[in-house]
């Protein structure tokens, strides 16, 4: 906004819910909120407030006497009503984005930044029936490997989690029955196609308004998604499927249609990339900016600006810090409460083991040592202030 841009957010952008409300300082106009957890069929909730609805609506903030979340009923993990697209929040997000674009078109002298956040394919897999009908569930790919990686340390293993918040999932169950697995995968595909259709509507409106050639578009997801691989579901791990995300950028006059790069990338790269594309230069803040501009890579996909991507995720008292190169991923697990406890490592070779069947840290010490040096370029996490 300091650079003269009008900035606005629609839908699931800032993580509203779980005790968070908004980030008002970031937007020129109030954030347009929409539902993340939404049911249309009475049987999905039995007309009761469900756990995830309470989380994302911050119900506890307004009703302090509400029972603990685990004592609330679970909502359905999927539903497929025969309804119009805007019966669900993502359709309404697209409607509002289109309305705002039409208004912004009236003021061509005013540059704008618009963050449009679609909820699907976040759980629950609630999407209009026509998107479920696009797929033959028997033809959908099933997970190829449903075991923990061999030699994986205990803190790397996932059981249950977010998926347990929904019925008819059996809480704590490890590998689901094929019928449940197939239905969940079907729901993911239906939800993805539903979201994709809404995104398409917004892009088509940009085209209709003759704004497409002067608009930078970034499509990205905030995390990956386990679909039964290793027996895991949703995210919250340091493995490939939880951390690989879609990232598509369109910058008129810079990118070439259909070009692809193997450059390891982090989501923190999006901000400096956008500021450079907008002619605003390198961003400066009260603390160092971790990201790197991807503009050189967008101009020439063969260029490399870094040799790895860094990510981290905690599990209990342990923090797993990871580096992912073109070929390998190393995860270092350390006890956040005990500096004296020895670190534990995972190492996976995606050239020979794309399904992460075996942790080879103990047998490939040369690569492990090289990746430890890479990881050392990143600061250790600071302990939470007491």
N, C-alpha and C positions, 0 to 999 in steps of 0.2 A: 504493500500500500504506500510505503514511503517513496517508491519509485513512480507513483502516479497511477498504479493499477487499481482497478476495482476488483476486490477479492471476495468470493463467495463459496459456500459449501452447501451441498445438497445431499441428503441421505447419509450413509454410513462412511463418514470421513474420519473425524475425530471419534475415538472409541467411547461414545456416550453409553453409559451403563456401567455396571460393576462399581458404582460409587463415583464415576466420572460424570460431569454434566456437559461442559462445552469448553471451547477455547475462543471466547468472544473477541479477544484482542487480535485474532488472526483474520477477521472478516470485516468487510465494509458494511455488510448488511447482516441481519440475524441469520444464523444457520437454519436451513430448512430441514427439520427432523422428520424422519420416517421410521416406521417399525422395522426392526431387524427380525424379531420373532413374531410371527403372525399366523394365526390359524383361521380358517373359514368354516371348517366342518365341526359341528358340535361334538362329535365323538372323539375329535383329536384332543380335546381338553376336558370333556364332560362339563363344560361351562364353568370351569374353575381356573383360578390363576395358577399358572404352572411355573416351575423353577426358572427356566430360562427367560420367560416373560418378565418375571420379577427382577432378575438380574439386569436385563437390558432396559427396563423401564425405571430402574432405581426405586422400586416400590418401597423398599425398606426406609428410604430417606423421608418418605411422606407418611408412612404408617409404621412407626417404630415398634409397635407391638406385633408386627407380622411374624409368624413362626420362622424358625431357621430355614434356610433354603432347602436343606435336605429333607425337611418335613413337609414341604409342599408337593403336590402331585406332579408327575412327569407328563409333559406333552408328547404328542406323537412325533416320531422321527421322520415321518413322511406323510403327505396327503396329496391328492390329485383331483381336486374338484373341477368340474366343467364350468369355468368362469372366464371372464375377460382378463386381459393382461393387467389392467390397472386395479383389479380386485386386490392384488398384493402390492406391497410397498415399492418394489422395483419398477413396476409399471407407472406408479405415481411419481417416482423420482424422475423417470424419463419425461413424463408429462411436464413436470415443473422445469426441468432443464430446458426443454423445448420452448416453454413460455418465456423463460429468462433470456434465451438466445434471441428471441424475437424482439424483446425489449432492448437488449444491448445493441442490436442491429440499428436501432434508431439513433444511436450515439456513436458513430464510427470513429470519432476523435478520441474516445475513451477506451484505452486498452484494458483488457480484463483477464482475470484468472478465475477459472471455475473448476472446483473439485466436485465431481459427481460420483458418489459412492453407492454402488449396488451391493445388496446384502448376499444374494445368492452367488455361488453355491454354498454359502454358510449353512450349517444345520439350523433348523430342520429343513429337509428337502421338500418344501412346499412350493409347488408350481402348477399352473393350469394344466389340465388333462392333455391338451393337444401336444404339449412338449413331452410328456411321457409317451404319447402315441407315436412319436417320431422314431422310437427305438424298439427293436425286438430284444427283450431282456436275455433271451437265450444266445444272442449273437454278441453280447457285450463281453469284453475281456475280463477274466477273473484273475485274482492275484496268483502269481507264479510261485511265490515262496512265502510260506506263512509261519515261519519259525524265527526265533530270535537269532541274530548273527552268532555263529560259533565263537566262543571266547569273548563275547561282549561282557563288559563289567556290569554288575547289578544296577548301578545308577543310570546306565544307558537304556535299560529295558523299560518298556511302557506296558501298563495294564490299565484297561478301562479309561477313565478320564471323562472328557466332555460327552462322549457318546453315551455314557451311562445315565445322562440327564434325561434321556428320552425313552419312551416305551415304543415297541415291546422288547427293547434290548435287555438282556439279563445282566445286571450289574456285576462287574468283576469277571465275566466270562472272557476267555482269551480268544480262541479262534471261533468265529461264528459258524453256524450251520450254513451250507451253501445257499439255501433259500433266502436267508436274511442277508447274506453277503451280496447276492445278486440283486435283491430289491434295493439295497443301499446304493449300489453302483448305478442301478437304473435311475434312482432318485438324483444322484449327482449329475448324471448326464442330462436329465430333464431340467434340472435347476440351471445348469450351465447354458443350455440352449435358450431357456427363458431369459436369463440375463443377457445373453448375446443378442437376442432380438431387441431388447430395450436399448442396448448400446447402439445397435444398427439404426434405430429410430432417431437417436440424437445425432449421429453422423450424417444421416440423410437430411436432417433439418439444416445442419451446417452447409451441406451442399446446396439445398434449396435456397438458402439465404445468401448464396455466393460468398460465404465466409471460409470455406474449406481451404482455399489457397493462401489464406493469411492467418491460419490457426495451427498452433503446435498441439499435437495430440499425444498423450502418453497413456497407454493402457498397462496397468500392472496390478498384481495381487500382493497382499501383504504377507502371505505365507503359502506354503505348499499344502499337500493333503494326502494323508495315508488312506488308501482304499483297500485295506485288508492285507497289504504287503507286510511281512513280519507278523501278521495277525493284529496290526495296529490300525487305528482309525483316527481321523482328524489330524491335528498337528502335534506340537509340544514334544518334539524329539530333535536330536541333532542329525538325523538320517536324511538321505537324499530327498525323499518324497515330501518331507515336511518343510524343506528349505528351498527347493527349486521352484521358481515362480515364473509366470508369464511377464515379459517386459517388451512392449512394442512401442516404438516411437516414430512419429511422423512429423517431420519438420520441413515444410516447403522450401525448396532451394538447397537443402542440405542432404537429406536422406534420399536414397534410391529405392523405389518400390521393389519389394521382394528381397532386399538385401538382408543377409544374416551374418552374425558374428559369433565366434566362440569365446569372446572376451568374458572372463569371470567378472561379474558385476554385483554390486551391493545396492540396496535401495537408497542408501545415503548418497549415491551418485546422482539421483534424479534431481535434487535441488540445485547443485552447481551446474548441471547440464542445462536446466531450464533458464537459470540466470544468464548463462552465456548465450544461449539461443535468443533470449529476449534483449540482448545487448546491454545487460546490467552489470557485466563483469563478474569477478570472483566475489562470492558473498563473504561478508565479514560479520562476526558475531562476538558475543561476550566470551565464548569459548571456541576452541579450534573446530573447524568444519571438517569432518572426516571424509566426506565424499570427494570424488574426482569427476571432472566434467567428461562426459562421454562423446563430446562433439568431435574430437579427432577420429574416434572409432566410427561415428555415424558417417563421416565423410569418406573413410577408408576402413572397411570392416576387418582388414588384415592387421591394422595397427593394434599394438598392445600398450595399455597404460598401467596395467598391474599384472602380477603373475599369479594372483590368487584372490579369492573372496574370503572374508572373515565373517563368522557368525557365532552366536553363543546362545545357550539355553540352559536354565538351571533344573535340577531335579533334587528336591529336598534340600539338604545342607550342601549339596555339591553343585558346582558350576562347570558346565562343559563348554570350553572355548574351542573353536574349530577353524581350520583353514581348508579350503577346497581349491585345488588346482585343476588343470584340465584333466588330470588322470586320477588324482588321489584326494582323499579326505582324511585328515587327522583330527581327532578330538582329544583334548586334554581335560581330564576330570580332576578337580581339586576340591577338597573340603573347605568351604568358605569360612568355617568357624575354627579351623585347626590348621595353621600354617605348617605345622611339623609333619602332618600326614603326607605320605608320599603320593605324588600324582599318578594317575592311571591313564593309559592311552588306548585309543582305538585307531586303526589304520585300515583303509579300504582301497582296493585297486579297482577302479571302474572299467578298466580295459579288460581285465580278466574275470572280474566278479561284479557285474553291473547290478546284481540283486543284493549285494552286501551280505553274502552268506557267511563270510568268515573275517574276523578281525585278525589281521596279519602283523600287528605291531611288534609282537615278540620275535617274528621270523624275518622281518625286513627292517633291520635296525638302521641301515644306511639311509633309506628314504625317510624313516621316522626322524632321524637326526636332522635331515635337511628341512623337514617341515617344522620341527621344533624351533629352528632358527627363524623361519618365517613367522611363526606365532609370537616369538619374542619381540618382533617389531611392533606389536600391539600392547598397550598398557594392561597390566593386571586390573581386574575389577576391584573397585574400592568397597570396603566393608560398609554396610549400612550403619549410619550414625545411630548411637544408642541414646 
